[in-house]
Amino acid sequence: MDRSRIIELLARKLAGEANSSELEELASLISRYPDSVYYEELLGQLWEESPAENDLDMDTIYQKHLRKYAADFDADLLLPGTYPDEEPSTKKSYNAFATIAICLVALSSLLYLTKRTVAKTDTQIVAGKGVRKNVKLPDGTMVWLNSDSKLSYSNKISQQKKRIVHLQGEAFFDVAHRDHQPFIVKTDRMCVKVLGTAFNVKDYALESSSEATLLRGSIELSVNERAQQKILLNPSEKFALVEGRSKKNGKAPRSADMTMTIAHVLPITIGDEQYIEETSWKDNTLVFKNETLEELKPRLERWFNVKIHIESSQAGSYRFTGAFKKEEIREAMTALQLIKPFTFKLKEHDLIIY
């Protein structure tokens, strides 16, 4: 989430200085990231607590907020002798612009302190490019984490009423069944809820599409921008969300630009073997069917930890079907050359196709 941009736009809105384009951008960001409503509420509180005629002591206001939510912060963050009903000992006069700046500083400090506190109790698993990991969560759930992905969760996930994990990238989950403790996967675009099942979730920030594929059991999912709309998947079904781009200056996609589909997952036969393309990666096999080199580019970059530059539009439009297992990047490109004619040059972590 672009927290700094949301905070900046909220401050301008409160000061009455946001233009129509900025208000439109803010509405789109809040719609896309529902959690940002927290920032709107907090910044509004900071603004309202500033005395009339822009006379305020932001240190006191900030301490008031910490007192109000004391349970969420370390005790040593609170200054002794500062209470919610205290009057500021000194007052300074600021114009509207300075008030915005101070609110931003206070809110940014609070976000930093909150993050610092949360980090003490949360666990984060990271799989870099070219790396895939398999981990077992405290509740017994098995997770396979794909390249360039990140999974975070509370150390107390086993004791929580809702077992919540946050995912950036792609992961396969084999969830330990617990009747009264639903397992929830949250990404930037959607939320998946289960009790015990096996499924795959793919949601990379820089890609316009997101997917959830169910192999066993059942899942309930919702798109963040349409949280009230629940979608149920049956085994061997895949939900796909594709976001278009807004026509105005390449801004974030709007709800109206989204396309949602549900399709059956069918095995792909390559040579003498069958694969499930959506989940083959967890078995260390990269499977692709009738994809252009341009479409394959982000998957190849993550899989082999390289940066790919396609300088030939013709080569970029070539379509391939295949499976890579233990191949290195040079071997993989040589194999593709046997199907379609193109040349490539590999230099350290850069691959140039022309």
N, C-alpha and C positions, 0 to 999 in steps of 0.2 A: 504494500500500500504506500502511496506517495503522501506520507503524513505531513511533511513540511508544506506541500502545496495546498492540502486541505486546510491546514491551520491558517496559512496566509490568506486564503480566500474567505474563510470564516471571519477573520479579523476585519478584512475590508468590507464585508457585508455588514457587520455590526457597526462599523464606523460610517456606513452609508456612502462608501466610496467605490463600491464594486459596480462595474458597468454591466450591461446586459450579457455580454459574452462571458464575463467572469462568473456571473450568477448561473448561467447555463452550464458552464464547466463544473461549478461546485455541485449543482444538482445531479449531474452525471456521475461525479466521483462518489457522492454520498449514496446514490442508488447502487453504484457498483460495489461499494464497500460499506455495508450497513453498520459495521462496528464504528465507523467514523462519527456516528451520532453522539458517541461519548465525548468526542472532542468538541462538538457543537455545544453540548450541554455545559461542559466544563468552561469553555471560553466565554460562553454567555454568562456563567456565574461570575467569573473574574471581572467581566465588563460591568455587570450590574452592581457588584460590590464596590466599584470605584465611586467615590463621593461625587456629589454634584460639582459642576463647573471644572470637571477634570482634575480635582484635587484628590490625590491618592498616595498611599504608601503601599506599594506592591509587595514589599516584604511581609507586612502584616496580613494582607489579603491572602498571600500564598500560605502563610502559616495557619490561617483560619481553615483553608481547604485541607491542609495536612491533618489538622485536628479533627475535622469532620470525618475524614476517611483514615483515621489513625490506625485502624486495624490492618490496613493494607500496606503500611509503611514501617520502616525501622524506627524505633523510638528515638534514636539519636538524630533523626532528621528534624525533629521538632525542637525549636529553640525554647529554653526554659523561660518562664515568665510571660509567654505569649499565649493568650487564650482567646476563644472566639468572641467574647464580649469586650475585649480590650479596645480602647481607642488608640489610634496611631499617635505616637508621641510627637512626631513631626509630620508636616504635610508639605508636599511640593506641588507646584502647578505645572501641568503638562498640556500641550495641545493634543488634538485627536491623533495625530500621527505618532507622537511619542507614546500615547496610551496604547496604541496598537503594538508598537515595538516592545513595550514592557510586558504586555499580555503574552506576546509570542515567546519572550524569554522565559517567563514564568511557566507557561505551558510546556515549552520544550524541556525545561528543567524537570518538570513533573514527569513527563514521558520517560526521560532518561532514568530518573530514580525508580520509577515503576519497573522499567525494563531490568534495572540492576537487581531489584528485589526478586522479580520473577525468576531471573537467571539462577538464583540460589537453589530453587526447588525443581526446575525443569531440566529435562534431558533432551539433547539434540543430537540426532544421528545424521551425518552428512556423507553422501557418496559423490565424490568428484567425477569429473569427466573421465571416461575410460574405466570407471570403478563401479562394481555392483556389490551390494552388501546384503547379508541375511542376518536378522536379529530376532531375538525373542523378547517380547515386552513382559513387564512384571506380572501381567494378568494371564500369561501363557499364550498370547496371540503371537503368531509367527509373521514376520514382515520381510519381504524381499524389496530392497530399495534399488531402483535403477540409477543409471549414471546421471550426474548433475541434478541430484535430488536431495531434499532435506526433510526430515521427520522430527517433530518435537512433541513432547508429552510430559505430563506431570509424573514425578517419582511416585506419587500416591494414586496412580491410575487404578490400581486394584481395589482401593477403598472408596472410589468415587461412585456416586449414583449413575453418572454418565461417564463412560470411558472415552474421553475426547483426545484425538490426536490431530495435529496440523501438518499438512503435507504441501510441499512445493516440489513439483516434478512428477515422478511416477513411482508407484509402489503396488505390490501384490500383497493382499492380506488374507491370512487363514485365521479367522477370529475364534478365540476360545469362547464357547457358548456359556452365557450367564443370563438366566431368565429375566432378572430384574436389573441388569446393568447393560443397557444398550451401548454398543460401540459406535462412535461417530467419527467420521473422517471429514475434516474441514479443509477446503482449499480456497483460493481467491475467488473462484467462480461458483463452486457448488458445495453441497453438504450431503454426505452419504451416511445413513443410519442402519445398523444391523444388530442382531443379537448374537448370531454365530453363523459364519458362512465364509466362502472363499470368493474373492473378487479382486479386480484390478482397477486402480484409479490413475488417470493420466491428466495432469494439468500443469503444463509448463508456461511460465509467465510470458515468454516471448512468442508463443504460438497462439493462433486464433482459435484453435479447436481444443476441446476437453472431452474426455471419455471416461465412462465407468462400465466395466465389463464383468458380468456375473457368471461364475462357473457353477456354484453350488449354493443352495439355500435361497434366500430372498433379501432384497435390499430396498430401502425407501430413500429416495434422493430428492433434492430440491435445488434449483438454481438460485443463487443468492439474490438476484434481482427480482425473483418471483417466488419468494420463500413460502407463500401461502399455497403454491401449486405443488402437490406431492406426486411423485412418479414412482411406480412400483415396477421392479424388474424381476423376471423369472429366469431360471437357469438357462445359460447359453444365449442370453440377450445382452446387447450393448447399447448404452445410451451415449449419444454424441451431441455435443453443443458446439456450434460453429458461430463465431461472432464476426459480423461484418465491420467495416470501418466507417466511421462518420465522415461525411463528405466535407466537413468544415475543418480544414487545417490538420487533418489526420488525428483528430481528437479521439479519446477513448470511445469504444463502441457503445451504442445505446441499446436499451432493452429491445426496441423495435427491430434492431439489426440482427437479432439472434435467430438461429435456426436450430431446432431440436428434433432429433430423430431417434427411433428405437429400431434396431435390426437384429436378426439372428446371427450368431457367431458360428461360422462354418470352418471346418479344418481346411488347410491348404496342403495340397500334395506337391512336393518338390522332389523329383527323383523317385526314390522308393520310400520316402518318409512323409508322414503327415504332421503338420504343425498347427497350433492355434496362434495366429500372428500376434494377437493382442497380448498374449502372456508368454510367448516363447522366450522372451528376454530373460526371464527369471531362471531359465535353464541354460543361460549363457549362449543363446542362439538368436541372432538378429535376422528376422524373417520379413520379407517385403514382397508384395505382389502387384505387378503392373503399375509401379510408381516411377515418376520421372526422377531424373537425377536431382533436379531442383527440389522436388518434394522430399527426397531422401536425405538431402543435405543436413538438416538439423539432427537427424537420427545418427548419421554417420559421424558427425562432429562429436556428439556425446559419446558414442560407442568407442571411437578410436582416439578421442582426445586430440583432435586436430582442428584447425581453422581452414575451411574449404572456400576457395575462390573459383567460381565458375565463370570463365571469360568467354566461353562459346555458347551462344544461345541455342545452337543446334544440339550440342552435347547436353545442355541442361534439359532439353525436351525429350531426350531418349528415355524409353521406359524399360524397367528391369523387373524380373521376378527371380528371387533366389534366397539363399540362407547362408549366413556367415557364422562360423563357430569359433575356431581357434586361429583364424587368419589374422595376420597383421594388415595394416592399412595398404601397404604396397601390394601384398598378395591379393587383397580384395579388389583393388583397382585393376590389377592385371587380369583378374577373372572377369570383370565387367567389360574389359577391352575385347574379350573373346566374343562378346555378344554384340557390342556396338563399337564403331571406330571412333576413338578419341585419344588424345595424348594427355599426359599429366606429368607434373614435376613435384617432387616431395622434398621439402627443405625444413628440417627440424619438425615443428608442429604446424607447418603451413603446407597445404596441398593446393596446387594450381592446376585446374583443368581447362584445356584450351583445344 
